[in-house]
């Protein structure tokens, strides 16, 4: 199944909440290269700028997957449902786009990967922050050796979520459904750190529920040892009002960089000019304040890949490794032991 000028990519969205609506908006801005065929959920998908309502039908999730005009299923449901829905879509012969994270445990992530490889279908995990200009520039600088030998890497997601946020969706309060500051809020920055700095050899961590009456943690602190020898720190929380933009900082033998959300806070890289920033707003206090530009960019890459039979951005094996790191941090916090992600 490949899109063409005559037959644009047919997409079905499962879960038309705030994030699903972002996907629908991105699809509407792809210049006719993709179209929303069907969706599940409560809301009517929004029309694109200057466009009438999208001609999509509202169906049950299984019917979205089975719809004959759906080539790709976009999974925008609570995190605990991602793996099962991805497997169902792959078994039906569909490509998959799945919101973060791919799965909540490594075994489920590997099941999705096996199904994708066996059926020759693509899976792309949404990791739109990798596509922001400042992160693209930082990745290039690292790969070119402009920062020298990486020594220290840190990311901090110090956000705030009030009690109404947790009451609005029960899954956000439960660790086994993907709630908690690490798996729900911190996932994008954990993914960024791994993508930028390479494989993680070992993890230690602690977590606690410090500000909310929920079962999941609302604060996690982890230390990382990268395969390169560099050390790292990850902190995530929803317990720090009023909420602050997430940051990522890298320190090498030749240079250092600190990035906020859509903001270059420090760029000390000899011979490499600082990139223009101006990315999406922060989700520090408002979950949907991030905008849809990153989703649009990733969808454009997905459509291009399917048109040309090339790998999709943030493919299945890449997504599995982010799940490994997330689960290693969770296991280290629960056990107090040093955990190796590759052993999971």
C-alpha positions as CSV (number, residue, x, y, z in Angstrom):
1,X,0.0,0.0,0.0
2,X,1.6,3.2,-1.2
3,X,0.1,6.6,-1.8
4,X,0.3,8.3,-5.2
5,X,-1.0,11.5,-6.8
6,X,-4.1,9.5,-7.9
7,X,-4.6,7.8,-4.5
8,X,-3.4,9.8,-1.5
9,X,-2.5,7.9,1.6
10,X,-5.6,6.9,3.5
11,X,-5.3,7.4,7.3
12,X,-7.5,6.2,10.2
13,X,-7.1,7.9,13.6
14,X,-7.9,5.9,16.7
15,X,-8.5,8.3,19.6
16,X,-9.8,11.7,18.5
17,X,-8.9,13.6,21.7
18,X,-6.5,16.6,21.8
19,X,-3.6,14.7,20.3
20,X,-5.7,13.0,17.7
21,X,-7.0,16.4,16.6
22,X,-3.4,17.5,16.2
23,X,-2.8,14.6,13.8
24,X,-6.0,15.4,11.9
25,X,-4.9,19.0,11.5
26,X,-1.4,17.9,10.3
27,X,-3.0,15.6,7.7
28,X,-5.2,18.4,6.4
29,X,-2.1,20.5,5.7
30,X,-0.2,17.9,3.7
31,X,-1.4,19.3,0.3
32,X,-3.6,16.3,-0.6
33,X,-0.9,13.7,-0.2
34,X,-2.9,12.1,2.7
35,X,-6.5,12.1,3.7
36,X,-8.3,11.2,6.9
37,X,-10.7,8.4,6.0
38,X,-12.1,7.4,9.4
39,X,-11.6,8.0,13.1
40,X,-12.8,6.8,16.5
41,X,-13.4,9.0,19.6
42,X,-15.7,11.7,20.9
43,X,-14.7,14.7,18.9
44,X,-15.3,15.7,15.3
45,X,-11.9,16.2,13.7
46,X,-11.1,19.8,12.8
47,X,-11.0,21.2,9.3
48,X,-7.7,22.5,8.0
49,X,-7.2,26.3,7.4
50,X,-9.8,27.5,4.9
51,X,-11.1,24.0,4.4
52,X,-14.6,22.5,5.0
53,X,-15.1,19.7,7.5
54,X,-13.0,16.6,6.6
55,X,-15.0,13.8,4.9
56,X,-14.2,11.2,7.5
57,X,-16.6,8.7,9.2
58,X,-16.7,8.0,12.9
59,X,-16.3,4.3,13.6
60,X,-15.3,1.9,16.4
61,X,-11.6,1.3,16.7
62,X,-11.7,-2.1,15.1
63,X,-13.7,-0.7,12.2
64,X,-11.2,2.0,11.6
65,X,-8.5,-0.7,11.4
66,X,-10.6,-2.8,9.0
67,X,-11.7,0.1,6.7
68,X,-10.7,-0.9,3.2
69,X,-9.4,2.7,2.4
70,X,-7.2,2.9,5.4
71,X,-3.5,2.4,4.6
72,X,-2.1,3.8,7.9
73,X,-3.6,3.6,11.4
74,X,-2.6,6.5,13.7
75,X,-2.9,5.5,17.4
76,X,-3.6,8.4,19.7
77,X,-5.2,6.6,22.6
78,X,-4.0,6.3,26.2
79,X,-0.5,4.9,26.4
80,X,-1.6,1.5,27.9
81,X,-3.5,0.7,24.7
82,X,-0.7,1.5,22.2
83,X,0.9,-1.9,21.8
84,X,-2.4,-3.9,21.4
85,X,-3.8,-1.5,18.9
86,X,-0.5,-1.4,16.9
87,X,-0.5,-5.2,16.8
88,X,-4.1,-5.3,15.6
89,X,-3.4,-2.8,12.9
90,X,-0.2,-4.7,11.7
91,X,-2.1,-8.0,11.6
92,X,-4.7,-6.3,9.4
93,X,-1.9,-5.3,7.0
94,X,-1.8,-1.6,7.9
95,X,1.2,0.7,8.5
96,X,1.2,2.3,12.0
97,X,1.9,5.7,13.4
98,X,1.8,5.6,17.2
99,X,2.0,8.3,19.8
100,X,4.7,8.0,22.5
101,X,5.5,5.6,23.9
102,X,5.3,2.6,21.6
103,X,4.6,0.3,24.5
104,X,4.8,0.2,28.3
105,X,7.1,-2.8,28.6
106,X,9.9,-4.2,26.4
107,X,8.1,-7.5,25.7
108,X,5.2,-5.8,24.2
109,X,7.4,-3.5,22.2
110,X,9.3,-6.5,20.8
111,X,6.0,-8.2,19.8
112,X,5.1,-5.1,17.8
113,X,8.5,-5.1,16.2
114,X,8.3,-8.7,15.2
115,X,4.9,-8.2,13.7
116,X,6.1,-5.2,11.7
117,X,9.1,-7.1,10.3
118,X,7.2,-10.3,9.6
119,X,4.4,-8.4,7.7
120,X,6.6,-5.9,6.0
121,X,4.8,-2.9,7.4
122,X,6.2,0.3,8.8
123,X,5.7,1.6,12.3
124,X,6.7,5.2,13.2
125,X,6.6,6.4,16.8
126,X,5.8,10.1,17.1
127,X,9.0,11.8,18.4
128,X,8.4,15.2,16.9
129,X,10.9,17.1,19.1
130,X,13.7,15.4,17.1
131,X,12.6,17.5,14.1
132,X,12.8,20.9,15.8
133,X,15.6,23.0,14.2
134,X,17.7,23.3,17.3
135,X,17.7,19.6,18.0
136,X,18.6,18.8,14.3
137,X,21.5,21.3,14.5
138,X,22.7,19.8,17.8
139,X,22.6,16.3,16.4
140,X,24.6,17.4,13.4
141,X,27.2,19.1,15.7
142,X,27.5,16.0,17.8
143,X,27.8,13.7,14.8
144,X,30.5,16.0,13.2
145,X,32.5,16.0,16.5
146,X,32.1,19.7,17.0
147,X,31.4,19.3,20.7
148,X,34.4,16.9,21.1
149,X,34.1,14.0,23.4
150,X,30.7,14.0,25.2
151,X,31.2,14.1,29.0
152,X,27.8,15.1,30.6
153,X,24.2,15.1,29.3
154,X,21.2,16.3,31.3
155,X,17.5,16.7,30.7
156,X,15.0,18.2,33.1
157,X,11.2,18.2,32.6
158,X,10.0,20.2,35.6
159,X,6.3,20.6,34.7
160,X,3.1,21.1,36.7
161,X,-0.2,19.2,36.4
162,X,-3.1,20.1,38.8
163,X,-5.6,17.7,40.3
164,X,-8.1,18.4,37.5
165,X,-5.7,17.0,35.0
166,X,-5.6,13.7,36.7
167,X,-9.3,13.6,37.4
168,X,-10.0,14.2,33.7
169,X,-8.5,10.8,32.7
170,X,-8.0,8.0,35.1
171,X,-5.2,6.3,33.2
172,X,-2.9,9.3,34.0
173,X,-2.9,8.3,37.6
174,X,-1.9,4.6,37.0
175,X,1.6,3.4,36.4
176,X,0.4,0.3,34.6
177,X,-1.5,2.4,32.1
178,X,1.4,4.8,31.3
179,X,0.7,7.5,33.9
180,X,3.4,9.2,35.8
181,X,5.9,11.9,35.0
182,X,8.5,9.7,33.3
183,X,6.4,7.7,30.9
184,X,3.8,10.4,30.1
185,X,5.5,13.7,30.4
186,X,9.3,12.9,30.3
187,X,9.2,10.4,27.4
188,X,10.0,12.9,24.7
189,X,13.1,14.3,26.4
190,X,14.3,10.8,27.4
191,X,13.9,9.9,23.7
192,X,15.9,13.0,22.7
193,X,18.7,12.3,25.1
194,X,19.1,8.7,23.8
195,X,18.9,9.9,20.1
196,X,21.5,12.6,20.7
197,X,23.9,10.8,23.0
198,X,23.7,7.2,21.9
199,X,23.0,3.9,23.7
200,X,22.8,3.8,27.5
201,X,24.8,1.2,29.3
202,X,23.4,1.4,32.8
203,X,20.8,3.3,34.9
204,X,20.1,4.1,38.5
205,X,17.0,5.9,39.7
206,X,14.6,7.0,42.4
207,X,11.0,8.1,42.2
208,X,8.2,9.2,44.4
209,X,4.7,10.6,44.5
210,X,5.2,14.0,46.1
211,X,2.3,16.2,45.2
212,X,-0.7,14.3,44.0
213,X,-3.0,11.6,45.3
214,X,-2.3,9.2,42.5
215,X,-0.8,5.7,42.3
216,X,1.8,6.6,39.7
217,X,5.0,8.5,40.5
218,X,4.9,12.3,39.9
219,X,8.7,12.8,40.3
220,X,11.6,10.7,39.0
221,X,15.4,11.2,39.1
222,X,17.8,9.0,37.2
223,X,21.5,8.8,36.4
224,X,22.7,7.3,33.2
225,X,26.0,5.9,32.0
226,X,26.2,6.0,28.2
227,X,28.1,3.4,26.2
228,X,30.4,6.2,25.1
229,X,31.5,6.7,28.8
230,X,29.6,10.0,29.2
231,X,27.4,10.4,32.3
232,X,23.8,11.7,32.3
233,X,21.0,12.9,34.5
234,X,17.2,12.8,33.9
235,X,14.7,14.5,36.1
236,X,10.9,14.5,35.4
237,X,8.1,15.8,37.5
238,X,4.6,17.2,37.4
239,X,4.9,18.6,41.0
240,X,6.7,21.9,40.4
241,X,4.2,24.7,40.0
242,X,3.8,26.8,37.9
243,X,5.7,24.6,35.5
244,X,8.9,25.4,33.6
245,X,10.0,24.7,30.0
246,X,11.9,21.4,29.6
247,X,15.6,21.7,29.0
248,X,18.4,19.5,27.6
249,X,22.1,20.3,28.2
250,X,25.2,18.6,26.7
251,X,28.8,19.2,27.7
252,X,31.7,18.0,25.6
253,X,35.5,18.5,25.6
254,X,35.2,21.3,23.0
255,X,31.8,22.9,23.5
256,X,28.5,22.9,25.4
257,X,24.8,23.5,24.5
258,X,21.7,24.1,26.5
259,X,18.3,24.1,24.8
260,X,14.9,25.0,26.1
261,X,11.6,24.4,24.3
262,X,11.9,26.4,21.2
263,X,14.8,28.4,22.7
264,X,18.6,28.2,22.5
265,X,19.7,29.0,26.0
266,X,23.4,28.5,25.4
267,X,25.4,27.5,22.2
268,X,29.1,27.4,22.8
269,X,30.3,25.3,19.9
270,X,33.5,26.7,18.2
271,X,33.0,27.2,14.5
272,X,29.3,26.3,14.5
273,X,26.8,29.2,14.6
274,X,23.8,28.8,16.8
275,X,20.6,27.7,15.0
276,X,17.5,29.8,14.8
277,X,15.0,28.6,17.4
278,X,11.3,29.6,17.6
279,X,9.9,26.2,18.0
280,X,6.6,25.2,19.7
281,X,5.4,26.6,23.0
282,X,6.1,24.7,26.2
283,X,3.8,22.2,27.6
284,X,5.0,23.1,31.1
285,X,1.6,23.9,32.5
286,X,-0.8,23.3,29.5
287,X,-0.5,19.8,27.9
288,X,-1.7,20.9,24.4
289,X,0.3,24.1,24.2
290,X,3.0,22.3,22.1
291,X,1.4,23.1,18.7
292,X,1.2,20.8,15.7
293,X,4.3,21.8,13.7
294,X,6.3,18.8,14.8
295,X,3.5,16.4,14.0
296,X,3.1,18.0,10.6
297,X,6.9,17.6,9.9
298,X,6.9,13.9,11.0
299,X,3.8,13.1,8.9
300,X,5.4,14.7,5.9
301,X,8.4,12.4,6.4
302,X,6.1,9.4,6.9
303,X,4.3,10.1,3.6
304,X,7.5,10.7,1.8
305,X,8.9,7.4,3.1
306,X,5.8,5.4,2.0
307,X,5.8,7.1,-1.4
308,X,9.4,6.1,-2.0
309,X,9.6,2.8,-0.1
310,X,12.3,4.2,2.3
311,X,12.4,3.9,6.1
312,X,9.9,6.0,8.0
313,X,11.2,8.5,10.6
314,X,11.6,7.1,14.1
315,X,11.0,3.5,13.0
316,X,10.1,0.5,15.0
317,X,13.6,-0.6,16.1
318,X,14.4,2.9,17.2
319,X,11.1,3.1,19.1
320,X,11.9,-0.2,20.9
321,X,15.2,1.2,22.3
322,X,13.4,4.2,23.8
323,X,11.0,1.8,25.5
324,X,14.0,-0.1,26.9
325,X,15.5,3.0,28.4
326,X,12.2,4.1,30.0
327,X,11.6,0.7,31.4
328,X,15.2,0.5,32.7
329,X,14.6,3.8,34.6
330,X,11.3,2.5,36.1
331,X,12.9,-0.8,37.1
332,X,15.9,0.9,38.7
333,X,13.6,3.2,40.7
334,X,11.5,0.3,41.9
335,X,14.4,-2.0,42.8
336,X,17.2,0.3,43.8
337,X,19.5,-1.7,41.6
338,X,21.7,-0.8,38.6
339,X,19.8,-1.8,35.5
340,X,21.2,-2.4,32.0
341,X,18.6,-1.5,29.3
342,X,20.0,-4.2,27.0
343,X,19.2,-6.9,29.6
344,X,15.5,-6.1,29.5
